[in-house]
Amino acid sequence: MKIIQKDFRVSSRERNQMIDITSQVGSIVSKSGITNGDAIVYCPHTTAAITINENADPSVPHDILLTLADLVPPHRPGYRHSEGNSDAHAKSSVVGCSRQILVDNGALNLGTWQGIFFCEFDGPRSRRVLVQIRGE
């Protein structure tokens, strides 16, 4: 089994933003030389996350962020974290810091409408994304 790990930077412009990183991850996978296996996309930040969802219609990320804002409001009474970003930490935990995607014939095995998103919850910032590809 071969294992390759690469990283890249993502810059957000908004406090809450979903950034499509499918092409960056796909490029790393295709250059890896691994034809069958899996790719793990990981975010090493406590106020950001990784998810997979529809990337064909920009209203989908908007609606996801709107729903998260309702579920985890930014200024909820009772928050104790002194940095003022408690909501960002909670959203990161709800969405999750990584996703695993199958690699088939040297490409990401995503559904027709699926894309990989970096979810920023405490921006704007420059962040790091790690991609580990395992397989043959």
Rosetta blueprint (number, residue, H / E / L):
1 M L
2 K E
3 I E
4 I E
5 Q E
6 K E
7 D E
8 F E
9 R E
10 V E
11 S E
12 S L
13 R L
14 E L
15 R L
16 N L
17 Q E
18 M E
19 I E
20 D E
21 I L
22 T H
23 S H
24 Q H
25 V H
26 G H
27 S H
28 I H
29 V H
30 S H
31 K H
32 S H
33 G L
34 I L
35 T L
36 N E
37 G E
38 D E
39 A E
40 I E
41 V E
42 Y E
43 C L
44 P L
45 H L
46 T L
47 T L
48 A E
49 A E
50 I E
51 T E
52 I E
53 N E
54 E E
55 N L
56 A L
57 D L
58 P L
59 S H
60 V H
61 P H
62 H H
63 D H
64 I H
65 L H
66 L H
67 T H
68 L H
69 A H
70 D H
71 L H
72 V L
73 P L
74 P L
75 H L
76 R L
77 P L
78 G L
79 Y L
80 R L
81 H L
82 S L
83 E L
84 G L
85 N L
86 S H
87 D H
88 A H
89 H H
90 A H
91 K H
92 S H
93 S H
94 V H
95 V H
96 G L
97 C L
98 S E
99 R E
100 Q E
101 I E
102 L E
103 V E
104 D E
105 N L
106 G L
107 A E
108 L E
109 N L
110 L L
111 G L
112 T L
113 W L
114 Q E
115 G E
116 I E
117 F E
118 F E
119 C E
120 E E
121 F L
122 D L
123 G L
124 P L
125 R L
126 S E
127 R E
128 R E
129 V E
130 L E
131 V E
132 Q E
133 I E
134 R E
135 G E
136 E L
